[in-house]
Amino acid sequence: MYSKMAQPGANNPNANITCLNSHDHGYNINDHLLHFLGCIEISDRKSFFTPENPIWEEEIKHLGLEPSEAEKLVREKITSWKKDCDSELRRIAFLRSTLSRDEHDQHLVDRVEESHREWTNSDTYKENIKYIKSWREKRRGKVDTGEPYPVELRRGSYDLEKDIFVPIIQFQDGRPEEISPPKEFDQPKEVDQPKEVDQPKEADRPKKTDQPKEAGQLNKADGAQVWNKFPNQKTVLGNLLNQKGGLLSRKESPNDRLVRYFHIPSNNMDWVERAIGTYFNEDRPDYRATRRELQRAERTRAYMILSDPYWRGQVHGGQQRSPAHARHLKPLCTTLSSDPDHSEHFHRNMVLFMPYLHWDTSRKNEQFTREIEDIMGANKAKLLKLQTESKKARQEDRKDLPKPSRFEVPHVPPRKYLKHEAKILTMRKLLEALEANKKIKSKLEIDDKGRVKIANPLGQFLLDAARLYEGISNYRDKKLLRNYLSRTPPLHPRRTLDQAYHWTLNSTSERDRDQVVYRDTTARSEDFHKYDPATESDKLGEWAKHEIFKIQEDCPECKMNIQKLSRVIMVDQLWMWILDANTIITCFPKRYGTNKRDTSAVHKSIRLRIQEGGPDQVRTVFDLGLIIIDECTNTFFNQTRTMEPQPQVMDAFSKAIGNIMHRQTVSFGKLWRWTRDASNFYRSDGSAHRSGLNIPVLDINPEGQLEREIKDIIEELDIIIHITNIHKKSLVAFIKSAESILDPFGKFGNNQKRKVRGRHLWDKYLKKPEELETYWGKGDKSEVAKRREDYDWFKLNAEERLETIKGRIGDLEELRKIAIDTASSVKDLLELKQQQASVVQAWQAVKQSEETIKQGRSIMVFTLITIIFLPLSFMSSVFGMNNAEITPETWSIDKQFLYMFTISAGVIFISLLLAFGSWIRAGLFYTWKRFVTRSLVSSGLYYFWLDFNWPGKRLHTEAEALTNKLKSDAQRFRLDQKFEKRMEEEEKEKEKQKEKERLERLRNQNGNCSNPSASMVENGHANGHPPALRGGNPASLTWGARIWRWSIGVKKKRDTGFTV
């Protein structure tokens, strides 16, 4: 297999190709785990670790040592690599077995097994597998037995605390020191690991120069409390938290020259309280027992470190109704005492909470966002169920008590809502609910677990295998969320940049997809070359652009777009405690999933920095604290790791701003061309078509899109600058707090405030602390000099870190200034375009006014003609009538013309005077107005109008009120009628029933007797009223009946306003 591989070198075109590539990469192996699992075929795995493999023979030659020594080193490497690969395979098999028993993820394993069966039973597989076997035999020169690589299966249940490992770093007198676990410790049974896994031997552990191992750590923890070498030593979280007097426990005699560092890879408040309690060899703080009035528990050292002002009181967004991403600890850095009796004395402890920026892939973020939503929804449903059950239990307990009378509310049928149990807070939830209720239909067939169903058996198997891989990779983090997200105190999940800033929003998925980094690392759909499927049955489809540009093999543009990995900015939290000035405990999360050899991980960066740093870089615990803070604040902005998938943030923002500036410049050019063409058009006779000019000028959508994008960039830069300013403030507070511990009496830094305060506290001590007596000349004088050197070394490093953060803030401020200038240019462009649109509208108004003037002149001509000929037409019509008064005899044409033109001339003259004589019109209007006003005032009508205070709005209001009152009275009267009618019907039914029962009794008593009720009904005495009172002709009623009916009518009129 390796004999034909190309050797790495300068002349080798494949020298830069490494693992997980479709081309042969020779011996260029950057990660042996990826190479073993991703590059080597399963049937070749067994021969990979044999000394006869060509890769190891070439490695022996490459070392250039004596053959025996080279063979020994290669055998050690083979053993180490094989152990890592076997461990990773055991871990994969164990997690797959665990997922097959998990109620949430069991479907992943079931679907893979189902699709694998369908693929192996398909005709395509059966027809082609023999050709594959023949090809392999021909390629290798031996028969393919199909024997799988042996994997040792682990048994037992999954324990989260056994699958999480705590890195440990220790220094003694500024020198690296290997951590040795205590010889005797009480290891609880619940943290024991399965027996199948062997303990790593010393020979199998990497040297100091080796890269830190990340694979198979679940198995390496078995039986070993600490493994690996400095600075990559690790232990199991369960061992660390559950062992009193173990690795984490406080040393009885504090040593300032000893520096220990433990890192818990999660912002889990539960683990923090257990860890601090374990450090002081105490139980975790019991806040309720400490605050109760009876049998109050004493405050412990762990309680002093985790008291409310420095722990739970700093939680923001911890309310029950707040979304999970709202949880975070407010920025804080201060010193505190662990002594319950003398909390005001010299502080030897420090606490720091600080947000920092990191990244993750968009897919991982979306997957865990959905997981968090499902967990929170299930928890709310569980709480609601418990509350309902508790209410029913209380009601059942009190059912024998008398119930108060209540007003019965009429039953209203419930409205038909969308059947969905969870509260719809996001667009994803809405789409899922609509699809579940068959309101919409997806183009792809997707089941309730999110599995896409396709027709191709091999494609289905590959998709299911990819989903299973993601399930295995994400299982540890999902288990962490399921176990601790809803606990008290809870786990704090990772947050995106917009979740950290807009923490009140239930969902920020749309905002996350608008991030600058997301747009920079995501391939747009229009960037891909389109494939045209075949229109004829005997012709294959074609890639249009590939044909145009004559691309025969791999298209580099398509390959680059496919390999793009969408990423988003995350905001994580650094929690750090410095205990007794010699131990550091930190908590901050890793990226979601299992990320092997991720050098962008913060703690990995800390270990690499310590490993690559020189001697005496960590003299005190505060020097190590500076490194931790610096890596948390610097890892995200590190632009030297060009081979990592970590996004280059500064470049992404610069690129985004540059793209907007370019598009804005192009838009300016288009605008000037439009204005030039418009200017030429304005100076023309206007015969040209102008729609081509109006539409681009009036369309502001492109410029509006530019302004939206640049506003988003400025907003993100503001958030990043805000977080970086928090870094600066936290570092300043950390330096100040560290100085107060390193120089409590202000002798090294010449700080007058510390001198006064330190002297005051020193005088209050009855028993002087031994570690502070050296400051007063007691003991070895060299110890004071060493403390001064430690202080000066810390100050030097602290100032460098502070200058680094200030420089980063300056770079971000410069970017923000460029973005603001670009936004101003875009705004100017938009204003110019709007002004140009106003010019176009003004020019159109001028043109319309000119047209109006022309039309007015035409109308004036028609008006003059009408004024002249209308009287003539009227007179001719009058004289054309046949009647005795006007034409008793036939007139001559002269006489007719005399009357017609004389009268018409007078009418025309008066009309022209009124039409064109403004003074005459004004005089007539003045005369009419004065006459009418004087007449109204003289007659008294105007005074009546003044007294008549009834405006139109009041009339409308009064009309509405009157009609509403009439309607409500009518409705009430109608309800009363229905009620009385119903009551009468019920009374009649009751009377009939009673009469029926009475007749039955009489019939039973007398046998065949006559029916007395019939005569009563015939005589009109039914229901107890005489016939005169129940209706009929009012004229035939007696006076008593008339009075009775009149009193009923008066009563109803008084109640309802209507006469009966």
KEFITI-440171 format. One record per residue (C-alpha): y, z negated, x. Coordinates in steps of 0.05 Angstrom, whole numbers, padded with zeros to 5 digits, always signed. Layout:
N
YZX...
***
This chain:
1060
+00000+00000+00000+00048-00018+00056+00025+00033+00107+00068+00088+00079+00129+00044+00068+00192+00063+00103+00215+00015+00156+00283-00018+00147+00336+00008+00193+00401+00045+00200+00369+00113+00192+00328+00093+00131+00361+00114+00066+00323+00059+00029+00346+00004+00077+00393-00026+00025+00340-00025-00030+00308-00092-00043+00262-00124-00095+00259-00103-00168+00275-00031-00152+00238+00031-00172+00239+00058-00100+00198+00032-00042+00238-00020-00004+00192-00028+00055+00195-00098+00085+00265-00111+00059+00245-00173+00018+00301-00220+00000+00261-00263-00048+00186-00270-00039+00177-00296-00110+00212-00235-00140+00173-00190-00095+00106-00222-00113+00119-00223-00188+00160-00160-00196+00143-00110-00141+00068-00120-00128+00019-00096-00180-00026-00149-00209-00088-00118-00179-00055-00120-00109-00032-00193-00111-00096-00220-00082-00092-00177-00020-00019-00193-00008-00035-00261+00025-00091-00235+00070-00074-00231+00145-00099-00159+00146-00042-00137+00101+00003-00088+00140+00065-00128+00122+00040-00188+00162+00018-00145+00220+00087-00116+00224+00117-00186+00219+00077-00209+00280+00104-00150+00320+00175-00163+00295+00175-00236+00319+00167-00215+00391+00130-00278+00411+00063-00292+00441+00008-00266+00395-00021-00335+00383+00046-00367+00369+00068-00308+00325+00002-00311+00286+00011-00385+00275+00081-00377+00248+00058-00320+00203+00000-00361+00177+00049-00418+00160+00094-00369+00124+00034-00340+00086+00013-00410+00065+00083-00429+00044+00094-00365+00005+00026-00369-00028+00038-00441-00048+00105-00422-00080+00075-00363-00117+00015-00402-00141+00060-00458-00164+00105-00410-00202+00044-00377-00235+00018-00446-00256+00086-00463-00284+00089-00398-00324+00019-00409-00351+00034-00481-00369+00100-00463-00405+00066-00407-00442+00013-00456-00465+00068-00504-00485+00105-00451-00524+00041-00433-00561+00040-00505-00589+00115-00510-00602+00135-00503-00675+00200-00467-00657+00174-00418-00604+00101-00408-00622+00117-00340-00653+00136-00313-00584+00066-00322-00557+00033-00299-00621+00074-00234-00623+00059-00218-00551-00016-00227-00562-00013-00186-00626+00026-00128-00595-00019-00129-00533-00080-00121-00577-00047-00064-00615-00030-00030-00549-00098-00037-00517-00131-00012-00582-00086+00048-00588-00111+00118-00574-00058+00129-00521-00082+00071-00480-00155+00090-00486-00142+00162-00467-00098+00148-00407-00126+00083-00376-00182+00122-00342-00131+00167-00307-00093+00105-00283-00156+00075-00255-00174+00140-00220-00103+00145-00191-00107+00073-00164-00175+00085-00132-00151+00148-00100-00087+00113-00075-00123+00053-00046-00187+00086-00025-00229+00034-00061-00254+00019-00130-00208-00019-00176-00249-00078-00201-00192-00102-00245-00203-00174-00221-00141-00215-00239-00105-00261-00191-00134-00331-00199-00086-00380-00232-00101-00454-00240-00084-00476-00310-00050-00543-00320-00064-00588-00379-00023-00641-00413+00039-00644-00456+00108-00622-00435+00155-00678-00413+00227-00657-00405+00244-00711-00355+00187-00687-00310+00214-00616-00312+00285-00635-00289+00296-00649-00215+00351-00690-00184+00377-00667-00116+00389-00723-00066+00432-00721-00004+00440-00779+00045+00482-00791+00107+00481-00849+00156+00541-00857+00203+00562-00786+00186+00495-00757+00205+00444-00725+00157+00386-00771+00141+00320-00758+00107+00307-00801+00046+00243-00841+00047+00220-00870-00019+00208-00945-00022+00138-00964+00001+00126-01005-00061+00154-00986-00128+00133-00995-00200+00122-00926-00228+00113-00927-00303+00054-00891-00333+00096-00847-00378+00125-00810-00319+00058-00794-00287+00046-00720-00275-00019-00683-00291-00073-00691-00239-00088-00618-00229-00029-00605-00184-00032-00623-00110+00021-00661-00073+00059-00617-00023+00040-00631+00048+00090-00641+00104+00068-00577+00138+00083-00537+00076+00154-00562+00069+00209-00517+00096+00245-00530+00160+00319-00545+00162+00334-00473+00177+00293-00447+00118+00325-00429+00052+00318-00484-00001+00259-00475-00047+00271-00469-00121+00205-00444-00148+00150-00485-00177+00186-00552-00172+00151-00576-00235+00087-00579-00195+00116-00604-00130+00138-00668-00163+00066-00687-00178+00048-00748-00138+00109-00742-00092+00172-00782-00106+00215-00741-00058+00200-00673-00028+00235-00619+00015+00281-00631+00074+00355-00647+00080+00398-00625+00045+00348-00598-00006+00310-00662-00022+00294-00673-00095+00260-00721-00141+00238-00722-00213+00290-00746-00263+00239-00791-00299+00223-00827-00234+00296-00837-00218+00316-00865-00286+00255-00908-00300+00244-00943-00233+00280-01009-00223+00286-01021-00149+00272-00948-00133+00312-00893-00100+00374-00900-00144+00378-00976-00142+00435-01011-00109+00426-01037-00039+00430-01113-00034+00473-01109+00029+00525-01054+00019+00535-01010+00080+00598-00969+00084+00566-00923+00136+00512-00903+00086+00529-00847+00038+00481-00828-00018+00489-00773-00069+00448-00763-00133+00461-00705-00180+00438-00703-00253+00442-00629-00275+00467-00641-00346+00526-00673-00382+00479-00720-00419+00512-00786-00436+00445-00818-00450+00420-00804-00379+00485-00829-00349+00479-00897-00383+00407-00903-00360+00425-00881-00289+00482-00931-00282+00438-00986-00310+00382-00968-00261+00432-00969-00203+00450-01041-00217+00377-01059-00234+00399-01074-00305+00386-01046-00374+00434-00994-00401+00497-01023-00432+00487-01052-00502+00556-01043-00533+00538-01074-00600+00508-01136-00569+00570-01145-00526+00618-01141-00585+00583-01181-00639+00608-01250-00656+00541-01286-00659+00492-01285-00600+00539-01243-00561+00510-01213-00498+00545-01222-00431+00579-01163-00398+00538-01132-00343+00559-01091-00283+00536-01028-00317+00578-01046-00377+00639-01055-00333+00630-00986-00303+00617-00954-00371+00666-00994-00413+00702-00957-00469+00767-00942-00431+00727-00906-00377+00669-00877-00418+00660-00871-00493+00733-00880-00507+00747-00816-00467+00702-00773-00512+00742-00720-00549+00713-00682-00608+00656-00731-00620+00669-00736-00695+00611-00719-00741+00645-00658-00772+00670-00630-00706+00631-00571-00676+00586-00586-00616+00630-00547-00568+00688-00593-00583+00656-00649-00544+00686-00664-00476+00713-00722-00436+00787-00724-00425+00809-00715-00353+00809-00782-00317+00808-00808-00246+00816-00882-00231+00786-00941-00194+00750-00997-00230+00712-01060-00216+00639-01075-00231+00649-01150-00227+00648-01179-00298+00683-01243-00275+00737-01215-00229+00754-01146-00255+00824-01149-00225+00801-01159-00153+00792-01104-00101+00760-01044-00134+00702-01012-00099+00684-00961-00153+00715-00897-00178+00705-00852-00239+00728-00780-00246+00723-00732-00306+00748-00661-00295+00736-00592-00326+00722-00533-00282+00708-00459-00290+00641-00425-00283+00606-00365-00314+00544-00343-00351+00515-00280-00381+00539-00262-00451+00468-00257-00477+00449-00326-00453+00513-00354-00483+00499-00321-00550+00427-00345-00551+00445-00417-00538+00504-00414-00585+00455-00395-00641+00408-00450-00618+00464-00502-00622+00485-00477-00691+00413-00483-00716+00405-00553-00686+00470-00578-00716+00454-00547-00783+00385-00579-00784+00415-00646-00764+00466-00643-00820+00411-00625-00870+00369-00684-00844+00427-00732-00851+00441-00707-00922+00368-00716-00939+00369-00788-00912+00432-00804-00951+00402-00775-01015+00338-00814-01006+00377-00878-00992+00418-00867-01055+00356-00856-01097+00325-00920-01067+00387-00960-01086+00387-00931-01156+00313-00947-01163+00325-01017-01140+00381-01027-01192+00350-00991-01250+00338-01055-01290+00412-01074-01287+00455-01057-01349+00492-00991-01341+00565-00985-01361+00583-00937-01416+00608-00871-01390+00643-00813-01421+00592-00757-01428+00616-00693-01395+00590-00630-01427+00540-00593-01385+00568-00532-01349+00516-00483-01322+00523-00475-01247+00552-00412-01218+00506-00363-01183+00521-00368-01109+00488-00333-01050+00421-00367-01037+00430-00394-00966+00416-00464-00944+00462-00467-00883+00536-00468-00889+00565-00400-00872+00614-00411-00816+00608-00348-00775+00601-00274-00786+00530-00277-00757+00510-00329-00810+00541-00286-00864+00504-00223-00842+00439-00262-00837+00449-00290-00907+00465-00222-00936+00405-00191-00903+00360-00248-00926+00383-00238-00998+00374-00163-00991+00448-00149-01000+00450-00106-00939+00396-00070-00899+00394-00064-00823+00380+00002-00790+00326-00033-00749+00269-00071-00779+00279-00143-00756+00238-00203-00779+00263-00273-00793+00253-00292-00720+00297-00237-00693+00239-00192-00670+00254-00118-00672+00195-00077-00698+00184-00008-00671+00130+00044-00680+00111+00054-00607+00056+00002-00589+00075+00001-00515+00149-00007-00530+00133-00063-00579+00091-00098-00526+00146-00093-00474+00198-00120-00522+00154-00178-00541+00139-00193-00469+00213-00193-00453+00226-00242-00510+00170-00287-00485+00200-00285-00415+00267-00307-00444+00232-00361-00484+00198-00389-00421+00262-00384-00381+00304-00419-00435+00253-00470-00458+00276-00527-00414+00349-00520-00435+00330-00511-00508+00286-00573-00505+00345-00611-00475+00390-00589-00533+00338-00606-00586+00325-00675-00558+00395-00698-00541+00448-00656-00577+00448-00699-00639+00435-00767-00606+00483-00824-00597+00512-00818-00546+00504-00743-00548+00495-00686-00499+00556-00644-00483+00538-00570-00484+00571-00517-00442+00633-00484-00471+00665-00416-00464+00737-00408-00444+00759-00400-00517+00715-00456-00542+00748-00503-00492+00818-00483-00514+00807-00468-00589+00757-00525-00598+00774-00534-00672+00745-00465-00689+00673-00465-00714+00659-00399-00679+00693-00362-00622+00644-00305-00615+00696-00252-00628+00745-00284-00579+00689-00289-00527+00679-00214-00532+00753-00204-00519+00751-00240-00452+00777-00200-00393+00714-00214-00354+00670-00192-00413+00707-00126-00420+00704-00115-00345+00629-00127-00340+00608-00092-00404+00593-00018-00409+00628+00015-00467+00589+00061-00513+00635+00119-00496+00619+00111-00422+00546+00131-00432+00525+00204-00430+00500+00227-00497+00431+00255-00510+00425+00314-00558+00356+00313-00591+00319+00379-00598+00333+00419-00660+00272+00463-00650+00201+00438-00647+00185+00474-00582+00247+00454-00544+00263+00387-00512+00329+00352-00520+00383+00357-00468+00436+00312-00435+00499+00351-00447+00540+00324-00389+00481+00327-00342+00475+00401-00357+00550+00412-00347+00554+00375-00281+00485+00400-00259+00455+00331-00248+00382+00342-00232+00357+00272-00215+00383+00203-00229+00453+00201-00257+00492+00149-00217+00542+00138-00274+00488+00125-00325+00451+00080-00277+00513+00040-00262+00529+00031-00336+00457+00010-00352+00457-00041-00296+00521-00074-00320+00510-00146-00341+00559-00174-00392+00587-00240-00370+00635-00292-00398+00677-00349-00369+00650-00419-00382+00685-00486-00378+00638-00540-00351+00652-00614-00338+00646-00653-00273+00630-00727-00284+00630-00766-00219+00621-00840-00204+00630-00871-00135+00594-00938-00136+00605-00992-00083+00641-00940-00040+00574-00913-00015+00537-00879-00073+00558-00818-00114+00527-00799-00180+00550-00733-00210+00534-00697-00274+00550-00623-00287+00506-00569-00318+00473-00508-00288+00474-00438-00318+00428-00430-00378+00357-00410-00363+00317-00410-00299+00360-00378-00246+00323-00373-00180+00365-00375-00117+00431-00372-00154+00481-00384-00097+00537-00385-00148+00509-00451-00175+00557-00507-00158+00506-00555-00129+00473-00499-00089+00542-00485-00060+00549-00559-00042+00482-00559-00006+00497-00494+00031+00564-00521+00053+00533-00585+00078+00477-00547+00112+00524-00498+00146+00578-00550+00162+00587-00583+00229+00572-00655+00248+00614-00713+00222+00639-00672+00163+00620-00730+00118+00642-00797+00147+00653-00833+00082+00632-00825+00010+00701-00798-00005+00693-00739+00043+00631-00720+00004+00671-00729-00061+00723-00680-00034+00668-00629-00020+00641-00637-00090+00710-00629-00122+00726-00570-00077+00662-00533-00094+00670-00545-00168+00741-00516-00166+00727-00461-00115+00658-00432-00131+00682-00392-00191+00739-00361-00151+00697-00348-00088+00703-00273-00073+00660-00273-00011+00594-00269-00048+00593-00195-00062+00518-00190-00071+00515-00240-00128+00522-00224-00202+00580-00273-00204+00641-00238-00234+00701-00228-00188+00753-00260-00233+00817-00245-00196+00796-00173-00187+00778-00168-00261+00846-00193-00283+00882-00148-00232+00842-00089-00256+00856-00103-00329+00930-00110-00316+00930-00047-00274+00895-00008-00329+00947-00030-00380+01003-00012-00332+00972+00057-00323+00964+00069-00397+01035+00044-00409+01061+00093-00357+01022+00150-00391+01051+00129-00458+01122+00129-00428+01110+00200-00403+01086+00222-00472+01147+00189-00504+01195+00226-00457+01161+00292-00473+01167+00278-00548+01241+00259-00541+01255+00322-00500+01221+00365-00553+01257+00327-00607+01324+00338-00572+01311+00412-00568+01292+00412-00641+01355+00374-00662+01398+00427-00628+01360+00484-00660+01373+00513-00728+01316+00470-00757+01271+00528-00774+01215+00501-00730+01160+00456-00758+01174+00383-00741+01110+00347-00764+01083+00351-00693+01141+00308-00670+01144+00258-00727+01071+00236-00727+01065+00215-00653+01131+00178-00655+01115+00141-00719+01045+00122-00695+01050+00055-00657+00976+00039-00657+00964+00056-00582+01023+00014-00560+01003-00042-00608+00934-00042-00576+00965-00047-00507+01008-00106-00529+00948-00141-00559+00907-00133-00496+00963-00157-00450+00976-00217-00495+00901-00235-00490+00906-00230-00414+00967-00276-00412+00933-00326-00458+00870-00328-00415+00912-00336-00352+00950-00393-00385+00884-00428-00400+00859-00418-00329+00925-00442-00300+00923-00503-00345+00853-00520-00321+00873-00508-00248+00933-00555-00257+00883-00607-00282+00845-00596-00217+00909-00610-00179+00925-00673-00218+00854-00698-00212+00852-00685-00137+00919-00722-00128+00892-00781-00168+00827-00779-00128+00864-00781-00062+00907-00838-00086+00846-00877-00111+00807-00864-00047+00866-00888-00005+00868-00953-00044+00795-00965-00026+00797-00940+00046+00863-00975+00061+00868-01033+00011+00924-01068+00051+00966-01006+00066+00960-01014+00142+00937-00943+00157+00980-00905+00110+01041-00950+00115+01043-00958+00040+01087-01016+00020+01060-01020-00051+00988-01027-00026+01010-01078+00025+01041-01124-00028+00985-01115-00078+00930-01122-00025+00960-01186+00003+00967-01215-00067+00894-01201-00084+00870-01227-00017+00905-01293-00027+00873-01301-00096+00803-01294-00068+00768-01361-00057+00711-01328-00022+00736-01272+00021+00696-01206+00020+00662-01195+00086+00673-01120+00086+00749-01132+00083+00755-01186+00136+00757-01134+00192+00826-01111+00166+00853-01180+00187+00827-01179+00258+00762-01215+00246+00700-01185+00276+00694-01124+00320+00761-01090+00332+00726-01023+00341+00707-01027+00267+00781-01026+00249+00792-00965+00293+00733-00931+00261+00761-00945+00192+00828-00916+00214+00793-00853+00239+00756-00847+00173+00821-00854+00135+00856-00802+00178+00797-00754+00172+00797-00762+00096+00873-00750+00092+00867-00687+00134+00812-00658+00091+00847-00680+00026+00911-00645+00045+00873-00581+00061+00838-00583-00007+00904-00596-00042+00937-00537-00007+00878-00493-00028+00888-00511-00101+00963-00501-00096+00951-00433-00065+00904-00415-00122+00955-00437-00173+01006-00393-00137+00959-00333-00141+00947-00344-00215+01021-00353-00228+01034-00288-00192+00982-00253-00234+01013-00283-00297+01082-00259-00275+01055-00188-00266+01022-00193-00334+01087-00217-00366+01126-00160-00333+01074-00112-00359+01079-00142-00429+01155-00134-00425+01146-00061-00405+01098-00050-00463+01148-00084-00510+01203-00039-00483+01159+00021-00495+01146-00003-00566+01220-00015-00579+01238+00054-00551+01187+00086-00595+01214+00048-00655+01285+00068-00637+01262+00140-00630+01230+00134-00698+01296+00108-00725+01332+00167-00694+01282+00214-00728+01294+00178-00794+01370+00182-00784+01366+00256-00768+01323+00266-00830+01375+00227-00871+01431+00272-00844+01391+00333-00861+01377+00306-00930+01451+00290-00941+01469+00361-00922+01419+00387-00971+01447+00339-01023+01518+00365-01011+01493+00437-01019+01457+00418-01083+01520+00382-01108+01562+00443-01097+01512+00485-01136+01512+00435-01192+01588+00436-01192+01588+00511-01204+01539+00503-01261+01582+00447-01289+01645+00490-01289+01608+00546-01323+01582+00497-01374+01652+00468-01387+01679+00538-01398+01625+00568-01441+01601+00507-01480+01665+00502-01523+01664+00577-01533+01592+00575-01554+01606+00517-01601+01665+00552-01634+01627+00617-01641+01570+00578-01674+01619+00545-01721+01654+00609-01741+01587+00643-01747+01566+00598-01805+01567+00631-01874+01606+00586-01923+01664+00593-01970+01709+00543-01935+01711+00576-01867+01699+00649-01883+01720+00662-01955+01735+00732-01933+01720+00774-01873+01765+00759-01813+01786+00808-01762+01764+00802-01690+01835+00784-01668+01839+00726-01715+01771+00700-01694+01789+00706-01620+01855+00670-01634+01821+00609-01664+01762+00608-01616+01800+00615-01551+01858+00570-01572+01813+00511-01591+01765+00523-01533+01823+00527-01484+01848+00459-01507+01778+00428-01501+01767+00460-01433+01834+00436-01408+01821+00364-01430+01750+00366-01401+01776+00391-01334+01829+00337-01333+01776+00283-01346+01727+00312-01295+01775+00322-01237+01832+00275-01254+01813+00206-01226+01882+00177-01247+01871+00199-01319+01801+00169-01321+01827+00104-01292+01883+00102-01343+01836+00113-01401+01788+00061-01374+01846+00011-01366+01870+00023-01438+01800+00017-01467+01782-00045-01428+01847-00080-01445+01842-00062-01519+01770-00086-01525+01782-00150-01486+01844-00168-01526+01808-00154-01592+01748-00198-01572+01794-00256-01550+01839-00250-01611+01781-00248-01660+01748-00310-01628+01683-00273-01612+01692-00286-01537+01696-00362-01548+01633-00359-01590+01598-00323-01532+01621-00377-01483+01591-00431-01528+01527-00391-01537+01492-00416-01474+01427-00378-01481+01413-00337-01418+01355-00288-01417+01311-00332-01373+01319-00389-01421+01301-00345-01480+01238-00323-01445+01221-00396-01429+01233-00419-01500+01192-00362-01527+01134-00377-01481+01136-00451-01498+01138-00437-01573+01081-00387-01571+01039-00433-01527+01051-00491-01576+01032-00448-01635+00969-00424-01600+00948-00494-01579+00960-00520-01650+00920-00463-01679+00863-00476-01630+00864-00550-01645+00864-00536-01720+00807-00487-01712+00767-00539-01673+00781-00591-01727+00757-00542-01780+00693-00528-01741+00682-00602-01730+00693-00619-01804+00649-00561-01825+00595-00584-01778+00601-00656-01803+00598-00633-01875+00536-00591-01861+00503-00651-01827+00521-00695-01886+00493-00644-01934+00430-00640-01894+00424-00716-01894+00437-00718-01970+00386-00664-01982+00336-00701-01939+00349-00766-01975+00344-00732-02043+00280-00698-02022+00251-00764-02000+00274-00798-02065+00243-00743-02106+00179-00749-02067+00178-00823-02081+00191-00812-02156+00138-00758-02159+00089-00804-02126+00107-00860-02175+00113-00824-02242+00070-00763-02230+00094-00704-02273+00165-00725-02288+00226-00681-02295+00273-00668-02236+00336-00710-02247+00373-00680-02189+00373-00611-02220+00418-00634-02277+00464-00668-02228+00471-00605-02187+00483-00565-02251+00537-00615-02272+00570-00609-02203+00560-00681-02180+00526-00663-02114+00549-00698-02050+00583-00753-02090+00644-00711-02111+00662-00686-02181+00668-00610-02187+00743-00614-02197+00752-00640-02127+00708-00590-02090+00745-00525-02106+00754-00476-02162+00818-00456-02198+00876-00504-02181+00905-00494-02250+00842-00522-02282+00845-00586-02239+00865-00652-02269+00928-00687-02244+00886-00736-02204+00848-00680-02169+00913-00644-02154+00944-00708-02123+00880-00718-02081+00881-00647-02053+00956-00651-02040+00948-00715-01999+00893-00683-01956+00939-00623-01943+00998-00666-01923+00954-00704-01874+00927-00641-01842+00997-00611-01837+01022-00674-01803+00964-00672-01753+00962-00598-01737+01025-00566-01763+00988-00522-01813+00984-00528-01888+00915-00528-01920
***
